[in-house]
């Protein structure tokens, strides 16, 4: 729910609310930490299932190189934030950080 409010979840390229229903054939993008995952819905579920079974209902569209964790990304992040005493980073500062290539 928080990811939807923050704009980290998109369906067919559009930001969505947490209560939105998903349909077969739609593409869902979600940012999980440093990884932007993209899946296509192949079939809907009527009940909760294990994580192993979920893979049967989705088609992974994320490139394999994007699924690998970015090496040392968390270790480098505090070094580039901002100087002490300048306050919290602004939205613009955070966007600039997201544009950096951590790979």
C-alpha positions in Angstrom: 0.0 0.0 0.0 2.8 2.4 0.8 4.6 1.6 -2.4 1.4 2.6 -4.4 1.1 5.8 -2.4 4.8 6.6 -3.2 4.3 6.0 -6.9 6.5 2.9 -7.0 3.8 0.7 -8.5 2.6 1.1 -12.1 0.1 -0.9 -14.2 0.5 -0.5 -17.9 2.6 2.5 -17.3 0.2 4.4 -15.0 0.5 4.9 -11.3 -2.2 3.0 -9.4 -3.8 2.9 -6.0 -3.6 -0.2 -3.8 -7.3 -1.1 -4.3 -7.1 -1.3 -8.1 -8.0 -4.7 -9.6 -5.5 -6.4 -11.9 -6.6 -8.0 -15.1 -5.1 -10.8 -17.3 -2.5 -9.4 -19.7 -1.6 -6.3 -17.8 2.0 -5.4 -17.1 2.9 -4.5 -13.5 6.0 -2.6 -12.6 7.2 -2.2 -9.0 10.3 -0.8 -7.5 11.8 -3.0 -4.8 14.8 -1.3 -3.3 17.3 -0.7 -6.1 15.5 -3.1 -8.5 12.7 -2.1 -10.9 10.7 -5.4 -11.5 8.3 -5.8 -14.4 5.9 -8.8 -14.8 3.0 -9.7 -17.0 -0.1 -11.2 -15.5 -0.9 -14.5 -17.2 -3.7 -15.8 -14.9 -5.6 -14.6 -11.8 -5.7 -16.4 -8.5 -8.8 -16.9 -6.3 -6.9 -17.6 -3.1 -3.5 -17.1 -1.6 -0.8 -19.5 -2.8 2.9 -20.1 -2.0 5.6 -18.1 -3.7 6.6 -21.0 -5.8 3.1 -21.3 -7.3 2.9 -17.5 -8.1 5.6 -17.9 -10.7 3.2 -20.0 -12.8 0.8 -17.1 -13.0 3.3 -14.4 -14.0 5.7 -13.8 -16.9 9.0 -12.1 -15.7 9.8 -9.2 -18.1 12.7 -7.8 -16.1 16.1 -8.2 -17.8 18.3 -10.6 -15.8 21.0 -8.0 -15.4 18.6 -5.8 -13.5 17.6 -8.5 -11.1 21.2 -8.9 -9.8 21.8 -6.8 -6.7 23.8 -3.7 -7.4 27.2 -4.3 -5.8 28.0 -2.0 -2.9 25.1 0.3 -3.8 24.0 0.7 -0.2 27.6 1.2 1.0 28.1 4.0 -1.5 24.8 5.8 -1.0 25.7 7.7 2.2 28.9 9.0 0.6 27.0 11.0 -2.0 23.9 12.2 -0.2 24.8 15.7 1.0 26.9 17.7 3.4 26.2 17.7 7.1 24.0 20.6 8.3 22.2 21.1 5.0 19.1 19.3 6.1 17.2 16.5 4.5 17.6 15.9 0.8 15.0 17.4 -1.4 12.9 15.6 -4.0 15.2 16.9 -6.7 18.3 15.5 -4.8 16.7 12.1 -4.4 15.9 12.0 -8.2 19.5 12.8 -9.0 20.6 10.0 -6.7 18.2 7.6 -8.5 19.8 8.6 -11.9 23.3 7.5 -10.8 24.5 4.2 -12.2 25.3 2.0 -9.2 26.5 -0.9 -11.3 
